[in-house]
Amino acid sequence: MPAPGKPGSGGTGYLRVVPRVVLYSAAGCHLCERARSTVLAVRVELPFELEEVDITGDPGLEAEYRELLPVVEIDGRRVFVYHVPAGALRRELGAQSPPDSSVL
């Protein structure tokens, strides 16, 4: 039996592609907590894969991200540092995929 979303399955024949969001944060970072709340609220409205990375104790990540926290990347592209405006995050997520959000 064909998998859902695959041609011949009775579905559309398209697989939905969702953006991948990475939130870099650290313990005790109040701006990170606010950014996480914003990201989670937007995720209720728009689908995306979320990875949260706590940089605490990792020397490489600390060196790269500590002065910029929180940091949000979408599909490998840094889009926010210090704060994450909900409206801007929605726009960035919308810009990451084709208008129909599907591919063959």
VENDA-V33854 format. One line per field, one symbol per residue. ss: DSSP state (A for helix, B for strand, O for the rest). burial: 1 if it has 16 or more other ideal C-beta (glycine too) atoms within 10 Angstrom, else 0. Layout:
ss=???
burial=???
This chain:
ss=OOOOOOOOOOOOOOBBOOBBBBBBBOOOOAAAAAAAAAAAAAAAAOOBBBBBBBOOOOAAAAAAAAAAOOBBBBOOBBBBBOOOOAAAAAAAAAAOOOOOOBBO
burial=00000000000000000010111111001001001101100100000100000010000010001000111111100011100100001001100110000000
